[in-house]
């Protein structure tokens, strides 16, 4: 049976399905040649994420091999110490930021729409922009090898080592700017994942019927949105310190290096779960298929995923047990760190129970799943050991920690990643993999991994610190290091076997049968390889495993017996449904291929390159280009000629998303605000943190902040919110002149606030460079100014749109969005005012 | 915004753990401020003021969590007898059940995190 055909399909039905396929492919398909750079479709973009991530994985692996070769013998001079530092820094950075997160995002982007019955992610251009940011950011970081300034302060860039005093070259700047650039893609992916899971599920797929992978990614998405901004902020602050001498982390000037550690690990620990949860989601999906049994304890898995999301945010300090925090505080974090084992344990038992009740087939993906269970449980156990502060003091910064983190990350991410690739490969490529090479890859990886990292626990206990350049003879470390190196090369052979298998697969693989695993979830209802548009028609869901409940579903959907089966409008369309019960709410008209994401990413790259090479005149230029790019991007939406309602098939008439006040744009705005809130909250945390550690705050010899002008400015800004609310109401009654009046007033008041903030900085008794107080004051006020500038631009956009007749009362979403962001910014400035002007009075 | 907080929302479903997070942050921030600003030195009946405040807050949060769990359990049971709209009821029952579990886990996590305070270690050591 060839890909695309389905059992029991008669000739006329097959030809109708084929006809529909060709028509949809015309609308959604990938253009040839260089025009592929304009592609925004999730299947293409996600494949790029996976392939690019895998290339970075190979680079990171190569670095690991060099490190292991160097450590194989005592007193080795295979690498010099500078290169050694660069390699361990880049190995960690690559594996965490350029491999694990993007590759899992890629898998999620590829699978989610197919699993939840949607034709695409909700913001395809954002996915494409995210990909380019990831690629360009990665290239920027790796270009440090070309100019010989490779980051070398470790993947968590601790200050003062990473500060300009001890790393005067561009090394740390490459890291800070490159990684921040890459993180744009992570945050945009987080927003897209959450919005798509909540709003684009097939009708009937209530939250109680979502595939568990969607639950995993929903929580992961929220964790990305809240977890990445602290590091983005930390990177901005450190870059400001390095480039302009704002002393956030310099003790002599009121700063504190621990602030960096807090900001880094506020991100860094959730990051571990941001990597683990998608992988655990892959495991959960594959376990059900290979056991041929629904996952036991669906509600328990949801509990575990949600609990992991919460608890993992409250354990960041367990990376900082040795910095001298109060013991009671260590007790809190120790307790929470042990507590996170509860949800992990629940999941392990769920997987075991599901396999127990089903009939497990030992195919290659299943082997990787078993490998995952074995390794991850061991890593989890050493995790509980390390959660104990007293034990951690003994092994902190030794190879015991290196062993633990590789057990958790390779066990918890790499093995599920390979399991997932083997499991979904037939869907992606339409071909079968080779059982022989797959097994070879697994055993080499599994044995090699354990030989490499199991002895590392021991050598850590024997006192070998991590990141040590070399070691003398006679400490009893020689043989263990040699064994680890041999194991490392076995692992590398395993990866080589996998790459070989992949090559043979695409070159000679046999055609895959449709749903060869006999899986129950929606993605397997598609033709193999999965077509660009996913579904010819969207299903009505009645069960958690739609294909087990109705084996004929694939044929029914392929023949157009679902929603949105008519390609006649020639548009890319999918359904927007309600958050909890997935009732159809509107039809989402998605954008077509465009070069805008690429161009915008190039402008963004210009910004980062300008900052890196300290040619600051490039920065405003890049900013103007970016604003122009976003302007065109948004102008394209809310099309004037678009009808208010369209036929969604199955007797259903629905509005288009433009005429719905809570369309996808509203969700993107709300979630962006959440990310921004996390960033601003981290900045406020920095302000309060420095306050508590500085001996006097603000420094007494500096004099007080001026308060009159800022207070007047803030009063005006609050009034602007009122004007904005009034203008929004005018749109509802259809009065455009009054809407413009309200917007004009609000813009003037916001500009006046901006002037008041500039005056505040001018009249402040200290600049940003003398003391951390001045630095964080400038950072806070700069943040307010940036936000106010942004809302003013947004309001100007609405005014321009209203002049061209785009702003009408039955398409209110743009105005709703601008109002929402406007009120948020006003609130932020109000909080900033309280922190800067009122709080010092109270203390 | 209020709509998001109503009974059947995802936010309400996770409110137990949300409370736990706030409690945790409060403990850590209050302790750190106490040590930085010096009010942790104040001793009342042999224990630090910081200990007393945390010991006073803990049962309040615990009660709130138990109440949330109990209410979700009631809702779960009531929905078991409902007959109209089976699809909707099934989804609501699922969320009520998960809420009971989440609030229950929050109770365990709360007691676990409060344990270091009960050990009576001096707060700023």
Boltz contact constraints between the chains, C-beta under 6 A:
constraints:
  - contact:
      token1: [A, 206]
      token2: [B, 91]
      max_distance: 6.0
  - contact:
      token1: [A, 208]
      token2: [B, 91]
      max_distance: 6.0
  - contact:
      token1: [A, 208]
      token2: [B, 94]
      max_distance: 6.0
  - contact:
      token1: [A, 299]
      token2: [B, 97]
      max_distance: 6.0
  - contact:
      token1: [A, 299]
      token2: [B, 98]
      max_distance: 6.0
  - contact:
      token1: [A, 302]
      token2: [B, 98]
      max_distance: 6.0
  - contact:
      token1: [A, 303]
      token2: [B, 98]
      max_distance: 6.0
  - contact:
      token1: [A, 303]
      token2: [B, 101]
      max_distance: 6.0
  - contact:
      token1: [A, 303]
      token2: [B, 102]
      max_distance: 6.0
  - contact:
      token1: [A, 306]
      token2: [B, 14]
      max_distance: 6.0
  - contact:
      token1: [A, 307]
      token2: [B, 105]
      max_distance: 6.0
  - contact:
      token1: [A, 310]
      token2: [B, 17]
      max_distance: 6.0
  - contact:
      token1: [A, 310]
      token2: [B, 21]
      max_distance: 6.0
  - contact:
      token1: [A, 314]
      token2: [B, 24]
      max_distance: 6.0
  - contact:
      token1: [A, 326]
      token2: [B, 35]
      max_distance: 6.0
  - contact:
      token1: [A, 326]
      token2: [B, 123]
      max_distance: 6.0
  - contact:
      token1: [A, 326]
      token2: [B, 124]
      max_distance: 6.0
  - contact:
      token1: [A, 327]
      token2: [B, 121]
      max_distance: 6.0
  - contact:
      token1: [A, 327]
      token2: [B, 125]
      max_distance: 6.0
  - contact:
      token1: [A, 328]
      token2: [B, 31]
      max_distance: 6.0
  - contact:
      token1: [A, 328]
      token2: [B, 116]
      max_distance: 6.0
  - contact:
      token1: [A, 328]
      token2: [B, 121]
      max_distance: 6.0
  - contact:
      token1: [A, 328]
      token2: [B, 123]
      max_distance: 6.0
  - contact:
      token1: [A, 329]
      token2: [B, 28]
      max_distance: 6.0
  - contact:
      token1: [A, 329]
      token2: [B, 31]
      max_distance: 6.0
  - contact:
      token1: [A, 331]
      token2: [B, 116]
      max_distance: 6.0
  - contact:
      token1: [A, 332]
      token2: [B, 27]
      max_distance: 6.0
  - contact:
      token1: [A, 332]
      token2: [B, 28]
      max_distance: 6.0
  - contact:
      token1: [A, 332]
      token2: [B, 113]
      max_distance: 6.0
  - contact:
      token1: [A, 335]
      token2: [B, 112]
      max_distance: 6.0
  - contact:
      token1: [A, 335]
      token2: [B, 113]
      max_distance: 6.0
  - contact:
      token1: [A, 336]
      token2: [B, 113]
      max_distance: 6.0
  - contact:
      token1: [A, 339]
      token2: [B, 109]
      max_distance: 6.0
  - contact:
      token1: [A, 339]
      token2: [B, 112]
      max_distance: 6.0
  - contact:
      token1: [A, 581]
      token2: [B, 91]
      max_distance: 6.0
  - contact:
      token1: [A, 692]
      token2: [B, 36]
      max_distance: 6.0
